[in-house]
Amino acid sequence: MQRTYYFIRHAVPINDAGFFSISSFEADMLEGTDLSLSDIGKKQAREISETVRNLSVQYMVSSTLKRAVETAEIVAEKAGIIYKERFEELVELSMGAVPHRKFDLFKLFIKADFPKRTKRLFSAAMYQFMSIYYLLQWYRGKTRGGDTLQNIYQKTNSILKRLDDFPETRIAVVGHGYWIFFLALNVLGGARRHIPKLSFVKNCSITRIDSDGLGKYRLIYFAKTNV
């Protein structure tokens, strides 16, 4: 029996709602933050609930972190979906600490008296750049601490198996950016050549994975914002 899973990255939390903060980002990479949604994030979650309803989702689960729980609560309430379970295995992955210069030039730009729109655009670009930078450093073995690839795949495989055991066949999973990235990479076989295909995972984007219920999975689409 075909089963369909929709992996949704949580909405924007408080620390991402303003201008980019390198210190906050570094704490995130070490799993050091567990913040609630911002007003922007709550609006995002309300907006995506209609999409989730139209996907005929029957059940919803999430990670245990506040930003994922609050996103799931809003979407489940608005879309009329049952949401009861939260899994530790879905908690965001850690890329570890990256020894690098403190990006003083970027800090000066953020603090400079530029128009807010310019600074927000720069902050969004900086967040995406740093996400890719940390990922590449992790792959090169340049980070200290963090999850190993074996540990990451154990977590993603564990969640897929749990989902296969549910009686419902269309399930939404609210999780995190790196986690969804590695899930998709795992389903594609883990080869690094697939990495360029997996673009940045935006907040409230949806990744669809189909299962035959017997341990075979297929990536249907990745990080789409217009499903």
Backbone bond lengths (Angstrom), bond angles and torsions (degrees), N, CA, C in turn:
res aa  C-N    CA-C-N  psi(-1)  N-CA   C-N-CA  omega(-1)  CA-C   N-CA-C  phi
1 M - - - 1.470 - - 1.534 110.00 -
2 Q 1.325 117.10 126.89 1.465 119.66 -179.96 1.518 111.16 -70.40
3 R 1.308 114.64 138.65 1.441 122.27 178.92 1.532 107.78 -125.24
4 T 1.316 116.97 147.36 1.464 120.97 -177.24 1.522 109.88 -128.14
5 Y 1.328 114.97 129.20 1.463 121.39 -179.75 1.532 109.91 -120.54
6 Y 1.320 115.92 131.95 1.460 121.98 178.99 1.524 108.90 -112.06
7 F 1.318 116.30 112.38 1.462 121.37 179.76 1.526 108.65 -95.70
8 I 1.328 115.12 117.98 1.463 121.89 -174.73 1.521 109.66 -112.64
9 R 1.312 116.23 125.71 1.473 117.34 174.09 1.526 108.80 -74.35
10 H 1.310 116.75 138.44 1.464 122.45 -179.35 1.527 112.02 -53.48
11 A 1.319 116.36 160.02 1.463 122.29 176.23 1.535 110.23 -73.78
12 V 1.316 116.59 175.06 1.461 122.40 -173.40 1.531 111.83 -68.07
13 P 1.342 118.35 122.58 1.468 121.13 176.94 1.526 111.52 -83.11
14 I 1.306 115.68 177.69 1.465 121.14 -175.56 1.522 112.01 -58.17
15 N 1.329 118.25 -42.90 1.462 119.65 -173.53 1.521 113.50 -74.33
16 D 1.347 118.27 -10.28 1.464 120.57 178.18 1.520 112.36 -104.50
17 A 1.320 117.12 -1.08 1.456 120.00 -171.32 1.529 113.08 -83.76
18 G 1.315 117.39 -15.49 1.453 120.50 179.78 1.510 111.47 -110.97
19 F 1.343 116.47 -131.88 1.446 120.84 -179.98 1.525 110.11 -91.89
20 F 1.316 115.27 152.44 1.460 121.07 -174.95 1.529 111.56 -60.68
21 S 1.325 115.48 135.36 1.458 122.02 177.47 1.522 108.59 -122.91
22 I 1.327 116.39 116.67 1.460 119.89 -179.22 1.519 110.60 -63.80
23 S 1.325 117.92 -40.38 1.463 120.31 -178.62 1.527 111.11 -64.38
24 S 1.345 117.74 -39.79 1.461 120.69 177.67 1.520 110.43 -66.56
25 F 1.325 116.17 -39.04 1.462 119.83 179.52 1.526 110.28 -64.36
26 E 1.318 116.78 -43.93 1.467 120.42 179.58 1.525 110.78 -61.69
27 A 1.322 117.05 -39.12 1.469 120.27 177.91 1.523 110.33 -64.39
28 D 1.343 116.82 -39.26 1.463 120.76 177.44 1.517 111.25 -60.74
29 M 1.325 116.74 -39.92 1.452 120.79 -177.99 1.530 112.01 -66.51
30 L 1.316 115.59 -20.48 1.462 121.03 178.20 1.530 111.23 -103.74
31 E 1.342 116.11 15.50 1.464 121.77 -178.78 1.527 110.92 57.87
32 G 1.328 115.67 37.92 1.453 119.18 -175.69 1.513 114.76 -96.84
33 T 1.327 118.28 1.51 1.460 119.93 -179.01 1.522 110.31 -126.85
34 D 1.318 115.07 147.26 1.464 121.57 175.91 1.519 106.61 -145.20
35 L 1.326 115.36 74.87 1.453 121.35 -171.40 1.524 112.51 -99.73
36 S 1.315 114.88 155.98 1.455 121.40 177.92 1.530 110.63 -77.78
37 L 1.327 115.31 172.10 1.457 120.03 177.59 1.522 111.25 -72.04
38 S 1.314 115.55 149.30 1.460 121.72 171.41 1.525 108.53 -81.86
39 D 1.316 117.22 173.96 1.462 120.35 175.38 1.528 110.28 -62.05
40 I 1.341 115.58 -37.27 1.466 120.41 176.82 1.523 109.56 -61.10
41 G 1.334 116.18 -43.74 1.453 121.02 -179.26 1.520 112.45 -63.87
42 K 1.322 116.71 -41.20 1.468 119.93 179.00 1.526 110.66 -62.83
43 K 1.328 115.65 -38.07 1.467 120.18 177.38 1.527 110.17 -65.60
44 Q 1.336 116.57 -42.26 1.465 120.79 177.05 1.530 111.43 -58.29
45 A 1.318 115.84 -46.17 1.464 120.60 -178.45 1.525 111.27 -62.35
46 R 1.325 116.55 -40.26 1.468 119.44 177.71 1.524 110.95 -64.44
47 E 1.325 116.24 -39.19 1.461 120.54 -177.55 1.528 112.34 -68.02
48 I 1.342 116.63 -37.45 1.468 119.16 -177.12 1.524 112.11 -78.85
49 S 1.323 117.57 -14.21 1.464 120.35 -177.34 1.525 111.72 -61.20
50 E 1.317 117.73 -34.35 1.464 120.51 178.76 1.518 110.60 -66.16
51 T 1.331 116.54 -40.24 1.463 120.78 177.23 1.520 110.49 -61.48
52 V 1.331 115.94 -44.91 1.459 120.46 -179.08 1.531 110.69 -63.93
53 R 1.313 117.23 -39.74 1.459 120.15 176.83 1.527 110.99 -61.04
54 N 1.322 116.87 -42.17 1.463 121.14 -178.93 1.525 112.79 -68.30
55 L 1.342 117.38 -17.84 1.462 121.15 177.62 1.533 112.05 -83.69
56 S 1.314 115.88 0.16 1.477 122.18 178.10 1.529 112.27 59.86
57 V 1.335 115.41 38.90 1.466 120.68 177.21 1.525 109.52 -66.67
58 Q 1.327 116.07 136.54 1.465 121.25 -177.18 1.531 113.19 -101.27
59 Y 1.311 116.89 -22.48 1.470 120.62 -172.96 1.521 108.55 -154.72
60 M 1.333 116.25 154.05 1.461 120.38 -178.49 1.515 110.50 -137.08
61 V 1.344 115.90 139.90 1.462 122.32 173.53 1.529 107.66 -131.72
62 S 1.321 116.87 169.50 1.461 119.82 179.60 1.516 110.49 -153.85
63 S 1.325 114.87 173.81 1.459 120.26 169.62 1.519 107.88 -73.98
64 T 1.316 116.97 176.04 1.464 120.72 -178.17 1.535 112.89 -90.81
65 L 1.325 117.89 -4.45 1.463 120.57 -178.55 1.528 110.96 -75.66
66 K 1.328 115.98 147.02 1.465 121.63 -172.71 1.523 112.84 -55.66
67 R 1.331 117.65 -44.30 1.462 119.88 -175.87 1.531 111.92 -63.28
68 A 1.335 116.33 -31.95 1.468 120.15 177.16 1.526 110.74 -78.90
69 V 1.329 116.57 -43.28 1.462 120.95 179.87 1.529 110.78 -60.57
70 E 1.323 116.92 -46.67 1.464 120.10 -178.00 1.526 111.48 -66.83
71 T 1.328 116.84 -37.35 1.465 119.72 175.61 1.518 110.14 -61.71
72 A 1.336 116.55 -47.37 1.464 121.25 -179.03 1.527 111.06 -62.88
73 E 1.320 116.90 -40.32 1.465 120.18 -178.94 1.527 111.08 -62.50
74 I 1.331 116.20 -44.00 1.464 120.13 -179.26 1.526 110.55 -66.09
75 V 1.329 116.21 -48.17 1.466 120.31 -178.25 1.526 110.97 -63.53
76 A 1.328 116.58 -44.35 1.470 120.29 -178.43 1.527 111.18 -62.43
77 E 1.326 116.06 -42.60 1.467 119.41 -179.45 1.527 110.92 -65.94
78 K 1.324 116.88 -46.42 1.458 120.62 -177.69 1.522 112.40 -69.05
79 A 1.338 116.71 -35.57 1.465 120.79 -176.53 1.524 112.74 -91.74
80 G 1.326 117.68 -7.34 1.455 121.06 179.82 1.515 113.17 70.02
81 I 1.345 115.79 43.66 1.469 121.49 -177.50 1.527 109.41 -113.22
82 I 1.319 116.93 143.67 1.463 121.47 176.79 1.527 109.59 -71.76
83 Y 1.323 116.94 128.19 1.471 122.82 178.53 1.515 108.58 -135.47
84 K 1.344 116.26 110.69 1.462 120.33 -177.05 1.520 114.20 -129.53
85 E 1.322 118.72 -26.27 1.464 120.26 -166.07 1.524 113.27 -114.65
86 R 1.336 114.37 142.03 1.466 122.85 179.09 1.523 108.24 -130.76
87 F 1.313 116.31 132.32 1.459 120.58 -173.81 1.527 112.20 -117.08
88 E 1.325 115.66 132.23 1.468 121.11 177.14 1.531 111.81 -63.23
89 E 1.331 116.39 -31.14 1.473 119.53 -178.60 1.530 112.46 -64.76
90 L 1.341 116.72 -16.68 1.458 120.93 179.70 1.525 113.82 -89.75
91 V 1.327 117.13 -5.74 1.469 120.86 179.24 1.522 109.42 -58.34
92 E 1.321 116.58 143.60 1.462 120.61 -175.71 1.520 112.56 -54.41
93 L 1.322 114.96 143.77 1.453 121.71 -179.95 1.523 110.48 -75.01
94 S 1.305 115.80 156.53 1.459 120.87 177.29 1.516 109.92 -108.23
95 M 1.336 115.91 126.36 1.459 120.99 175.08 1.522 111.34 -88.07
96 G 1.329 116.67 -4.54 1.454 120.90 178.37 1.522 112.53 84.33
97 A 1.321 115.08 -172.19 1.468 121.72 179.91 1.527 108.93 -93.68
98 V 1.319 115.68 138.35 1.464 121.44 179.76 1.520 109.31 -112.69
99 P 1.340 117.49 117.25 1.466 119.18 175.83 1.524 109.97 -72.94
100 H 1.310 116.91 117.07 1.461 120.03 -179.32 1.518 109.03 -155.63
101 R 1.303 115.40 170.07 1.452 120.10 172.40 1.518 108.66 -64.63
102 K 1.285 117.13 158.74 1.463 120.47 -172.51 1.528 113.67 -83.46
103 F 1.325 117.39 15.78 1.452 120.99 176.38 1.531 111.61 50.66
104 D 1.332 114.86 50.02 1.466 120.00 -176.82 1.528 112.09 -59.63
105 L 1.346 116.49 -35.67 1.459 119.45 -179.52 1.525 110.59 -62.80
106 F 1.327 116.24 -41.39 1.457 119.88 179.30 1.533 110.66 -65.89
107 K 1.329 115.97 -39.83 1.465 119.57 179.71 1.527 110.81 -62.96
108 L 1.330 115.67 -40.96 1.463 119.62 179.01 1.524 110.61 -63.77
109 F 1.322 116.78 -38.77 1.463 120.57 -179.63 1.524 110.05 -64.03
110 I 1.326 116.43 -44.57 1.455 120.71 -178.27 1.532 110.74 -64.29
111 K 1.346 116.85 -36.44 1.451 120.86 -178.49 1.531 112.54 -80.50
112 A 1.343 116.83 -19.26 1.463 120.76 -175.94 1.530 111.11 -65.33
113 D 1.328 115.10 161.49 1.461 120.97 -175.23 1.529 111.11 -87.15
114 F 1.319 116.31 63.13 1.456 122.05 174.77 1.524 109.03 -93.19
115 P 1.326 117.62 161.17 1.479 119.49 175.59 1.529 110.44 -58.33
116 K 1.334 115.52 146.93 1.464 119.96 -176.83 1.518 112.43 -57.48
117 R 1.334 117.35 -38.52 1.460 120.35 -179.33 1.529 110.44 -62.20
118 T 1.332 116.21 -42.25 1.470 120.78 179.23 1.521 110.26 -62.49
119 K 1.334 116.48 -44.14 1.461 120.55 -178.74 1.522 111.81 -68.00
120 R 1.330 117.14 -35.27 1.458 119.88 178.04 1.522 111.08 -67.57
121 L 1.330 116.61 -41.09 1.463 120.24 177.58 1.524 110.44 -63.44
122 F 1.334 115.64 -41.48 1.463 119.77 177.63 1.525 110.67 -64.44
123 S 1.318 117.10 -41.66 1.462 121.13 -179.61 1.522 111.11 -61.55
124 A 1.347 116.64 -42.62 1.464 120.56 179.23 1.528 110.62 -63.53
125 A 1.340 115.94 -42.55 1.467 120.30 178.89 1.518 110.62 -66.12
126 M 1.328 116.50 -38.34 1.458 121.24 -179.66 1.521 110.73 -65.83
127 Y 1.320 116.98 -39.62 1.466 120.77 178.90 1.526 110.25 -62.24
128 Q 1.327 115.69 -43.64 1.454 119.39 -179.59 1.527 110.58 -66.83
129 F 1.327 116.16 -42.57 1.468 120.25 179.02 1.526 111.19 -60.53
130 M 1.331 117.00 -46.52 1.456 120.83 -177.78 1.525 111.46 -66.12
131 S 1.336 117.43 -35.64 1.465 120.58 177.90 1.526 110.29 -61.40
132 I 1.326 116.49 -45.59 1.461 120.72 179.26 1.523 110.63 -68.42
133 Y 1.338 116.03 -39.74 1.460 121.21 -179.26 1.532 110.98 -60.62
134 Y 1.327 116.33 -47.13 1.468 120.03 179.47 1.520 111.14 -63.61
135 L 1.331 116.32 -40.82 1.457 120.42 179.96 1.524 110.92 -61.83
136 L 1.333 116.68 -45.25 1.467 120.54 179.66 1.526 111.46 -65.21
137 Q 1.330 116.27 -40.57 1.458 119.70 177.80 1.524 110.98 -63.91
138 W 1.323 116.13 -38.34 1.463 120.75 177.62 1.525 110.35 -63.40
139 Y 1.320 116.45 -44.88 1.462 120.52 179.15 1.529 111.55 -62.50
140 R 1.317 116.89 -32.42 1.469 121.22 -179.08 1.524 112.01 -83.38
141 G 1.325 117.31 -0.96 1.452 120.84 -179.97 1.510 114.03 74.99
142 K 1.333 116.56 24.44 1.462 121.19 -176.17 1.520 113.57 -95.48
143 T 1.319 116.73 -2.56 1.455 118.93 -179.25 1.520 110.79 -93.62
144 R 1.320 115.45 160.31 1.465 121.38 176.44 1.513 108.49 -109.76
145 G 1.340 115.46 123.60 1.453 119.46 -178.76 1.519 110.76 79.00
146 G 1.306 115.69 -160.52 1.454 120.22 -179.88 1.521 112.29 88.58
147 D 1.323 115.05 172.58 1.456 121.38 -179.75 1.524 111.47 -73.81
148 T 1.317 116.62 147.33 1.453 121.69 172.22 1.529 108.35 -88.43
149 L 1.329 116.42 160.76 1.466 119.66 179.33 1.523 110.56 -61.68
150 Q 1.327 116.97 -38.03 1.459 120.47 178.76 1.526 110.76 -61.94
151 N 1.324 115.86 -43.94 1.461 120.95 178.99 1.524 111.29 -64.13
152 I 1.332 116.22 -40.42 1.464 120.89 179.78 1.524 110.75 -61.94
153 Y 1.319 116.46 -47.58 1.456 119.70 -178.30 1.530 111.94 -68.52
154 Q 1.324 116.97 -30.09 1.468 119.36 174.03 1.519 110.48 -62.07
155 K 1.326 116.44 -42.04 1.460 120.97 179.88 1.529 111.40 -65.93
156 T 1.338 116.59 -46.56 1.461 118.87 -178.26 1.530 110.98 -66.27
157 N 1.322 116.85 -40.43 1.467 119.95 178.51 1.525 111.61 -65.52
158 S 1.334 115.86 -37.05 1.459 120.25 179.19 1.517 111.15 -62.42
159 I 1.335 116.43 -43.39 1.465 120.30 179.73 1.516 111.55 -66.73
160 L 1.317 117.69 -42.57 1.461 119.94 178.76 1.527 111.09 -59.83
161 K 1.330 115.88 -41.47 1.471 119.54 178.70 1.524 110.79 -65.19
162 R 1.324 117.00 -40.23 1.471 120.27 178.21 1.524 110.35 -61.09
163 L 1.332 116.01 -43.63 1.458 119.92 -178.96 1.523 111.08 -63.91
164 D 1.322 116.60 -37.74 1.466 120.53 178.42 1.523 112.41 -63.28
165 D 1.331 116.55 -23.71 1.467 121.02 -177.54 1.531 113.37 -86.00
166 F 1.344 116.88 -10.64 1.460 119.42 179.30 1.526 110.44 -73.30
167 P 1.328 117.70 146.76 1.470 119.52 175.41 1.530 112.25 -68.10
168 E 1.339 116.68 -29.61 1.463 120.56 178.07 1.530 109.92 -71.75
169 T 1.319 116.71 148.48 1.471 120.67 -177.00 1.525 113.44 -110.91
170 R 1.316 117.41 -7.88 1.475 121.37 177.58 1.531 107.14 -127.86
171 I 1.325 115.15 104.58 1.468 121.00 -170.58 1.527 110.21 -125.42
172 A 1.325 116.51 136.14 1.458 122.65 174.04 1.524 108.81 -100.27
173 V 1.322 116.15 137.90 1.462 122.60 -178.61 1.521 108.29 -125.14
174 V 1.323 117.40 116.60 1.466 120.75 179.39 1.526 108.65 -94.97
175 G 1.321 115.33 117.36 1.455 120.62 -176.33 1.515 112.96 -140.61
176 H 1.336 115.89 -139.79 1.457 121.37 -168.06 1.528 111.84 -134.18
177 G 1.348 114.47 161.83 1.450 121.15 -171.01 1.516 116.54 -60.14
178 Y 1.338 117.71 -57.34 1.455 120.10 -179.92 1.526 111.03 -62.50
179 W 1.306 116.45 -38.63 1.465 120.93 -179.31 1.529 109.77 -58.74
180 I 1.325 116.85 -47.33 1.464 121.03 -179.26 1.526 110.85 -66.84
181 F 1.326 116.50 -37.63 1.466 120.28 176.61 1.531 110.89 -57.61
182 F 1.331 116.54 -50.22 1.465 119.92 -177.61 1.525 112.14 -71.32
183 L 1.320 117.44 -30.00 1.456 119.83 174.41 1.530 109.83 -60.20
184 A 1.327 116.05 -49.66 1.464 120.25 -179.86 1.524 110.73 -62.08
185 L 1.328 116.78 -41.79 1.459 120.46 179.10 1.525 110.65 -62.13
186 N 1.319 116.72 -41.47 1.460 122.19 178.75 1.529 111.02 -61.83
187 V 1.341 116.30 -46.19 1.468 120.74 -179.45 1.534 110.58 -63.32
188 L 1.334 116.76 -32.27 1.467 120.78 179.76 1.531 112.52 -80.77
189 G 1.310 117.33 -0.55 1.457 120.30 176.70 1.514 115.17 106.66
190 G 1.337 117.03 -5.77 1.458 120.79 174.29 1.514 116.30 85.57
191 A 1.328 118.75 -4.88 1.465 120.20 -177.82 1.528 111.09 -67.32
192 R 1.328 116.46 137.43 1.466 120.26 -177.07 1.520 112.80 -65.60
193 R 1.324 117.08 -20.23 1.473 119.26 -179.85 1.527 111.22 -63.59
194 H 1.329 115.99 -18.66 1.463 119.24 -179.77 1.533 112.13 -81.30
195 I 1.309 117.43 -14.71 1.464 120.16 -174.35 1.526 112.71 -56.56
196 P 1.347 119.99 -44.95 1.473 118.70 179.55 1.528 113.94 -60.69
197 K 1.336 117.62 -24.09 1.461 120.83 179.69 1.520 111.34 -73.10
198 L 1.321 116.31 -21.87 1.462 120.89 -174.01 1.523 109.23 -97.57
199 S 1.300 115.32 90.28 1.450 120.55 -176.73 1.523 111.08 -69.85
200 F 1.311 116.14 175.20 1.458 123.26 179.86 1.533 110.59 -54.52
201 V 1.320 116.95 134.67 1.465 121.88 -178.50 1.526 108.98 -87.81
202 K 1.313 117.09 104.76 1.456 121.62 -177.40 1.524 110.63 -77.57
203 N 1.314 115.40 156.01 1.460 120.52 176.20 1.526 110.24 -59.46
204 C 1.325 115.54 133.98 1.457 124.28 179.32 1.530 113.61 66.03
205 S 1.330 117.93 14.73 1.463 119.51 170.72 1.526 108.39 -76.19
206 I 1.333 116.09 160.17 1.466 121.46 -174.53 1.526 110.30 -123.00
207 T 1.320 115.54 131.29 1.462 123.09 175.07 1.524 108.27 -114.36
208 R 1.316 116.28 125.30 1.469 119.91 -178.70 1.523 111.39 -104.18
209 I 1.319 115.21 130.01 1.463 122.22 175.49 1.520 108.44 -127.95
210 D 1.320 116.13 127.93 1.464 121.36 177.50 1.522 110.07 -99.47
211 S 1.324 115.76 146.58 1.457 122.28 -179.57 1.528 109.39 -128.67
212 D 1.341 116.06 146.70 1.461 118.94 174.09 1.525 110.97 -89.43
213 G 1.343 116.27 0.56 1.455 121.10 -179.40 1.510 113.67 81.66
214 L 1.335 116.53 -1.41 1.467 121.29 -176.68 1.533 112.04 -122.46
215 G 1.332 116.37 17.77 1.459 119.51 176.18 1.510 115.54 100.65
216 K 1.329 117.82 6.30 1.468 120.51 176.55 1.518 108.76 -110.06
217 Y 1.351 115.44 132.27 1.454 120.62 -174.14 1.527 110.45 -129.41
218 R 1.336 114.77 151.33 1.460 119.83 -178.62 1.527 109.46 -138.40
219 L 1.324 115.59 129.04 1.459 120.75 177.08 1.526 108.55 -79.90
220 I 1.332 116.68 117.82 1.466 121.30 -178.40 1.528 110.79 -90.88
221 Y 1.325 116.58 -47.48 1.470 119.81 171.40 1.520 108.92 -153.66
222 F 1.345 114.24 160.92 1.461 119.95 -171.61 1.523 111.40 -126.57
223 A 1.324 116.47 126.66 1.459 124.23 170.61 1.527 113.36 50.17
224 K 1.330 116.18 48.20 1.467 120.30 179.21 1.517 109.93 -87.83
225 T 1.326 115.21 140.96 1.463 120.19 178.44 1.519 111.68 -107.00
226 N 1.321 116.69 -3.58 1.472 120.69 179.88 1.521 110.25 -131.89
227 V 1.325 115.29 61.96 1.473 120.50 -178.57 1.530 109.92 -71.56
